[in-house]
Amino acid sequence: MLAADTNIHALADILYDRGLANARTGRGYYLFLLSALIIALSIPLLRIDLSTPLNEPIRFNRARQKIYAYNFKPHWTAPFSPWPIETAVYDWSQVRAEFFYYSSGSNHQYGITLSIVKPGTNEVIDRFRMTYNNASEDPWLYIHTYMEKGPEALPLRPPTRPERTRLVQPPPPLGAEGEVARGHRP
C-alpha cells in the first residue's frame, strides 16, 4: 500500500511541476481522468449488451445431413466496427447431445448442449447450446428423429395439455333486447 501511495504522490508531483495541475485543480484532474477511463471502458460493454443477438439459430438440413450453427463473435479491439456472425457447418454424424447443469448460489442453469466431435473419436471440437433452462430431452429426441427417420416419423402435432375446466363460467352473450342470444343456454 505504501508503494502505491508513493506512486500516486509522485504522479501528482510530476503534474504540478509541468503545470498541468495545481493545489486547487489537482483532485479535479484526477476525477476527470477517472471519469474518462470509466466511460472509455463502458462503451464496448454497452455495445455488447445492446447489439448482441437474442438467439443464435441452429438449422438442421436432413437432405444433406448437415447442421448450421450461427456464432456471434464480438471483437474487443474494434468496438465500433460491425461484429460478424459466423456460420459453422458440421456433419450430422459428428453431433452428440449433452445435458448440462451449472449452479452458483441461487443461479441454476441447465439444458441441452450439442457437442461436435472429431470423426471416429470422442474429442470435442465445438459446443453450443440447443436449449436453455429446459430439463426435458424432448427437443433433442424430436430433432434426432427428424434427422434419422424423416418428417414422416414425427408426431403430427406436439401433445397438448388437456382442456382446463373453468371454475367460473363467463356470462352468455346478450341479444339486442337484453335476452340471451340464440344457441346459448342460460
Salt bridges, closest charged atoms under 4 A:
ASP5 OD1 - HIS9 NE2 3.50
ASP91 OD1 - LYS66 NZ 2.60
GLU98 OE1 - ARG127 NE 3.02
GLU123 OE1 - LYS118 NZ 3.67
